[in-house]
Amino acid sequence: MQEGQSIPPSEHSDFVLALAKDGAAIARELTPSEAHQLHMAMGISSEAGELLEAVKKAAIYNKPIDRENVVEELGDLEFYMEVLRQALLITREETIEYNMAKLTKRYGAQERADKV
């Protein structure tokens, strides 16, 4: 197919179907530890979406921020992150130290252009 040519929907569907991993194969191959880690990562994603919705209501729809809800969602995120860290043998301190080192390397002592 040449650049700029459209792909027929049926061809795209067949292509995607051939690439997608079968759900039964995933279930068969998933270890209990992997399932637990996946559950925690899904929880993080879900709770992040709920936090985003709370902030969106304030930013886009000019509603007062629901602080109680934001605290609840941040708490839920802390829960899922802590359980995932424990499953992967990563401490919260290690996570924070790594993040600080990354940010220091990226920004150093200089002012960010978007903050000036």
C-alpha positions in Angstrom: 0.0 0.0 0.0 1.3 3.4 -0.9 1.5 6.4 1.4 -1.7 8.4 1.4 -3.8 5.5 0.3 -6.6 4.5 2.7 -6.8 1.0 4.2 -10.2 -0.7 3.8 -11.8 -1.2 7.2 -12.0 -5.0 6.7 -8.3 -5.2 6.0 -7.5 -3.2 9.1 -9.8 -5.4 11.2 -8.0 -8.5 10.0 -4.6 -6.9 10.6 -5.6 -6.0 14.2 -7.1 -9.4 14.9 -3.9 -11.1 13.8 -1.8 -8.9 16.1 -4.0 -9.1 19.2 -3.1 -11.7 21.8 -5.9 -14.1 22.6 -7.5 -13.6 25.9 -7.5 -17.3 26.8 -3.7 -17.4 26.1 -3.2 -14.4 28.4 -5.2 -16.0 31.2 -3.4 -19.3 30.8 0.1 -17.7 30.9 -0.5 -15.2 33.6 1.0 -16.1 37.0 -0.7 -15.2 40.2 2.0 -12.6 40.9 1.5 -11.1 37.4 -2.2 -11.0 37.9 -1.8 -9.2 41.2 0.6 -6.6 39.7 -1.8 -6.1 36.8 -4.7 -5.6 39.2 -2.7 -3.0 41.1 -1.7 -1.2 37.9 -5.3 -1.2 36.7 -6.4 0.2 40.0 -3.8 3.0 39.6 -5.1 3.8 36.2 -8.8 3.8 37.3 -8.1 6.0 40.3 -6.0 8.4 38.2 -9.1 8.7 35.9 -11.3 9.5 38.9 -8.8 12.1 40.1 -8.7 13.6 36.6 -12.5 13.8 36.5 -12.5 15.7 39.9 -10.0 18.2 38.6 -11.7 18.5 35.2 -15.0 19.5 36.9 -13.2 22.4 38.6 -10.9 23.5 35.6 -13.4 23.0 32.7 -16.8 23.5 34.3 -15.8 26.1 37.0 -17.2 23.9 39.8 -15.6 24.3 43.2 -12.9 21.6 43.7 -14.3 18.8 45.8 -11.3 18.6 48.2 -12.8 15.6 50.0 -13.1 13.6 46.8 -9.6 14.6 45.7 -8.1 13.5 49.0 -10.1 10.2 48.7 -8.7 9.6 45.1 -5.2 10.5 46.2 -5.5 8.0 49.0 -6.7 5.3 46.7 -3.7 6.0 44.4 -1.4 5.7 47.4 -3.0 2.4 48.3 -2.5 0.9 44.8 1.0 2.3 44.4 2.1 1.0 47.8 0.8 -2.5 47.1 2.4 -2.5 43.6 5.7 -1.3 45.1 5.6 -4.1 47.7 4.9 -6.7 45.0 7.9 -5.4 43.1 10.1 -5.0 46.1 10.4 -1.3 45.6 10.2 1.1 48.5 8.4 4.5 48.5 11.8 6.1 49.5 13.5 4.4 46.5 10.8 5.8 44.2 11.1 9.3 45.6 14.9 9.3 45.5 14.9 8.1 41.9 12.3 10.8 41.0 14.4 13.5 42.7 17.5 12.4 40.9 15.7 12.3 37.5 14.3 15.8 38.1 17.6 17.2 39.3 19.3 15.8 36.2 16.6 17.1 33.9 16.2 20.6 35.5 19.1 21.1 37.8 19.1 24.4 39.6 17.9 26.2 36.5 14.5 27.8 36.2 12.0 26.0 34.0 11.1 28.0 30.9 7.4 27.6 31.7 7.8 28.9 35.2 9.7 32.1 34.4 
